[in-house]
């Protein structure tokens, strides 16, 4: 399921925030997201949904993906090199 439009869907933002908050109420404390899930929109959604309970959860994210045209492993490697120097 995509909470943003990563799979050409546009779920209702308020419903997705409600779903995330219900998950917390039911004991979920680890959330994983990435900039490639809807090109930052998913991270924004997760951040907004979890802001009231931020001290009770862990949010993991993956970043550094080249989201532009012609993205490839070489561009990821170049970013990795910049981050480690």
Secondary structure as UniProt FT lines:
FT   TURN            6..7
FT   HELIX           13..25
FT   TURN            26..27
FT   STRAND          30..34
FT   TURN            35..40
FT   HELIX           41..50
FT   HELIX           51..56
FT   STRAND          58..62
FT   TURN            69..70
FT   HELIX           73..84
//
